[in-house]
Amino acid sequence: MIIERGIQVDHSTIMRWVHQYSPEIEKKIRRHLRPTNDSWRVDETYIKVKGKWKYFYRAVDSNGNTIDFMLSAKRNQNKSLSKKYFASDEL
């Protein structure tokens, strides 16, 4: 949107905005997110994205709700990487 209006902004300025305003945005949207329980698992499948095959990892709670997802060009042989990626306080 900024480029469409003819305003030049450096990428570092945008990154500063992200760091400054993302905590505020997170606080406001947190109450609108679906709550999840403590039981979850990671599904893995192979899908085609823009003509290239990718590995699709999806964290799912016991009710079948998607908690988070990740696309990867290479298969994660070590399952601890996907567990590390999906590990957070919200899960």
C-alpha positions, 0 to 999 in steps of 0.5 A, a space after each residue: 500500500 505504501 508503494 502504491 501511494 508513492 512513499 518510499 520506506 526502508 525495510 528496516 523501518 517496516 521491521 521496527 513497526 512490526 516489533 513495536 506494534 505486534 505486541 499490541 495487535 496480539 493482545 487485541 486478537 488473543 481474545 478472539 482466537 479459539 481456545 485449545 486444550 493441552 492434548 495435541 499432535 502433529 500431522 505430516 503430509 506431502 502437497 504441491 504448492 505452485 508446482 513444487 512438492 512441499 511437506 506440510 506439518 499441521 498441529 492439531 488438538 484433540 478436537 481436530 482444530 488446527 493450532 498451527 502449520 508449517 511448510 517445508 521444502 525438505 522432510 523433517 527426519 528429526 521429529 524434534 524440529 517440528 515439535 520445537 517449531 510448534 512448541 509454545 505457551 499457547 499449545 
